[in-house]
Amino acid sequence: MELPQVRRQLTTVLNECRGVFQQQHFAVSDEQEPLLEALTLFSQQLAPELISLIANKPKACQLATEELQLFLDAPQIDAETPGYLGHWHSLMLLAHHQQGPESKAQIEHLLALNWQQGSPVYELFGGNLGRLAGLLAQLYAQQPGHLMAWAKHSGLSELARAMTLLALYQLRQTKLLTAARWQEAVAPLLDAKQKSKPTQWQQWLHAMLKLSEPSSETAGWLSQADSLWGEPAPLPTLKLWHGAETAIRELHQECVNQGWQSPTAPEDVIEPAQQATHSVVKAGRNDPCPCGSGQKFKRCCGR
């Protein structure tokens, strides 16, 4: 697409965002979604509309679920988008409204993705696993059984299992999980064979049990782990949940501290002088697919 067309399209999306968040209207066409992504990508500062959206539970959950599903369909596109935070914002809004049961399919999809170092999902989440575990803890604070099932799910990657275990540990640290429930969560994991090199979740479990109250159920496993592996590596920095507004502001400030700046809002883009030729622009996630299908790139070849 030529620059003027891109600018007009994005300006339309932003104006729609402002109208929705100011509750002027709620009719959103497919060509103008997802609004959460538009705010994420094209606001020079943390958009007040994003914070004000939090209280509007139906709209917040709708937009967050849509954006999370789009991310899950093609995480590699978002990993290539500088400054993209939509995956965080969508999870924060869902966690704020405790939409764990309603979002179970999406969370299972997220945990089942490839979490190897270098993968798109690891690039987007890997530097802040403590925050992600905190969001999982908030999502399933009232239904920890989901986290317990995922922690022992051998079909998930070692890192995904470790994160669900870290979420349970956070619930225990904040007294939202009883000691008996914590013991119930770790009991199946204690039966796994200990080898000379621990798995990711065994490393974290070792550190958690060293920091937790001692019990007869874990004493034998812990003694063997100390003998085989020595002192455990420290856990990721825990990011306890203090509400979506605080979490969003903290995330944005971290990005600013790291030197990230969001793209210029489209209405501020200065149109270059007309030229006879145009450079070829790589298809973005919301651009029409180059294959000519008429669909957006993220819904077609970008999946």
Secondary structure, DSSP 8 states (H G I E B T S, - for coil): --HHHHHHHHHHHHHHHHHHHTTS-----GGG--HHHHHHHS-SS--HHHHHHTT-HHHHHHHHHHHHHHHHH-HHHHHTSTT--HHHHHHHHHHHTT-TTTTHHHHHHHHHS--STTSHHHHHHGGGHHHHHHHHHHHTSS-HHHHHHHHT-TTS-HHHHHHHHHHHHHHHHTTSS-HHHHHHHHGGGGGS---SS--HHHHHHHHHHHHS---HHHHHHHHHHHHHH-S------------HHHHHHHHHHHHHHTT------GGG-------SS-------TTSB-TTSSSSBGGGTTT-
